Amino acid sequence: MSLLHKAKPEMAYLKAGLYGEAGSGKTFTSTKIAIGLHKFIKTEKPISFLDTETGSDFVLPMFKNEKIELLTAKSRAFADLLTVVDEAEKDCSILIIDSITHFWNEMIDSYQKKHGLTRITLRHWIPLKQTWREFTDRYVNSALHIIMAGRSAYIWDDVEDDEGVKELKKVGTKMRAEVETGYEPSLLLELEKLRTSNRAGGQWIHRAWVIKDRFDVIDGKHFDNPGFEEFLPHIELLNLGGKHKAIEKDRDSKAIFDNPGIGENKYKEKQILLEKIQNIMYRIHPGQTQEAKIARLDLLMKAMGTDSWNEITEFKNDKLDAGLKALQEIINKEK
């Protein structure tokens, strides 16, 4: 069966991400997007809010004003994050997660406690990232609109000045969570709180920068005190109401590791062939005398077309196999 098929819209649910500093408007903006989306898709299902910062209490009046039922869970446990996504997919139309940063931190803390660790080293990141993937797989593939808010973190890098001196500097911002989490949303916003004037009494605004819009209809734009309408150009292009298909999560590559001609098995096969070539030469011309060394080099030249072992180690497996057979034929003739 061919994996390729005619392209069609298959992302049926909004996967949005917002991040910013404290007071930048993440919770408020997430709520306005959720309420606007709820009305736009004309659903009767409730909205769910997984709350790590008590923010749901302060936006509850907004839901009541719109007569939208709000279901909440207040937890920072990563295990509860997985459970709530599954529950919301069954019973709700939209899920707000605020803040995803707490779940990442809690998962690391729980891992350290479980294993009696005082610090996380390089070897611990693999199981941590694999565990976190349990969430990101749900985030992308669930039949559920998910709005994920997180705190912001700086991106640091070595920056070289005009004199060639490198200095560690802030070069950008990202969502504070597992490093690849910000890649998952199809709509990613950075929020900041700005003052319109430096004069006394100057007004504050919340500005949303569109860091990523995969449809490229509002990418790079910014909106002051945004609501729902500003992001509608992205949402309208989703396959709303259609069958959702993000990534084939049930497919894997386990079988490929049983293939002798690929990857690790191919490397092992090469090492075995090289070892057999060396062994057969040493059986015919053993020892470390000058005569034995020259005899082995002559044998290599006849069978492999070169007496350079470094060159032979670069041969492909089929050429090594042919050389091994040529060695055996030469030896059989000399018997």
C-alpha positions, 0 to 999 in steps of 0.5 A, a space after each residue: 500500500 502506498 503511503 502517498 495520497 492526494 493532499 487534502 486539509 486534515 488539521 481540523 482542530 486549532 493547536 495554539 500556543 501563547 507565551 510571555 512574561 507575567 502580566 502579558 495577558 496570556 490567560 485573558 487572551 487564551 480565554 477570549 480566543 476560546 470563547 470566540 472559537 466556541 461561538 464560531 463553531 457553534 458548539 454546545 459542549 463546555 470549555 475546559 481549563 487546566 489551571 496551574 495558576 488559579 487563573 480560571 477564577 478570574 476569567 470565570 465571569 467572562 464565561 458566565 457572561 457568554 453562558 458557556 459552561 466551564 469545567 476546571 481542574 487545578 493541578 500541576 502534576 504531569 500525570 493529570 495533564 495527560 488525564 485531562 487531555 483525554 477527558 476533555 477530548 471526550 467531553 469538551 470542545 476546547 481545552 485551555 492549559 495555563 501554564 504548560 511550564 508548571 507541568 514540565 517543571 513538575 515532571 522533572 521534579 517527580 523524576 528526580 524524587 523517583 530516582 533520588 537525584 539531586 541534579 539532571 545529567 545528560 543521560 536523564 534527558 532521554 527518558 524525560 523527553 520520551 515521557 514528555 512526548 506522551 503529552 505532545 502526541 496528544 496535543 497534536 493528534 487529539 480531536 480537540 481544540 487546545 490553547 496552551 499558554 506558557 511562561 517565556 524564557 530567553 534563548 542564549 547564544 555566542 555572538 561574535 562582535 566586529 573584532 571576533 570576540 564571542 560573548 554569550 547574549 540573549 538572541 530571542 525568546 521561547 516558551 519555557 518548557 521542553 525545548 521542542 514544545 514551541 514547535 508543536 502549535 500551528 499558531 504561536 503567539 508571544 505576548 508582552 505588556 507595553 506602555 503607550 507613553 512614558 508620561 505619567 498616566 500612560 496607558 498599558 496595552 497587551 501586544 500579541 506577536 504572531 511568531 508562527 502561523 503555518 498558513 502564513 496569513 498573519 505570520 509576523 503581524 502583531 495585534 494590540 489587546 487582541 481578541 478572537 477576530 485577529 486570529 480568525 484568518 488562521 482558524 478559518 483555514 482549518 478543516 473545522 468539522 472535518 476528520 482530524 488527522 495530524 501524524 500517523 502515531 501508530 507507525 514506527 520503524 522497529 522492523 527496520 532494525 531487523 533489516 541486515 542491509 540498514 544502519 546498525 546491522 549493516 555496520 556489524 556486517 561490515 565489521 564481521 567481513 573485515 575480521 574474516 578477511 584478516 583472519 584468513 590472511 593470518 591463517 595462511 601467513 601467520 607471524 610478524 616476520 617481514 616475509 609474513 607481512 609482505 605475503 599478506 600484503 601480496 594476498 590483499 593486492 591479488 584479492 582486493 586490488 589494493 594493499 592499503 587496509 585503510 582503503 579496504 575499510 572504506 569498501 562497501 559490504 558487497 565489495 568486501 564480500 566479493 574480496 573475501 570470496 576471492 581470497 578463499 579462491 586464491 587459497 584453494 588454488 594454492 593448496 
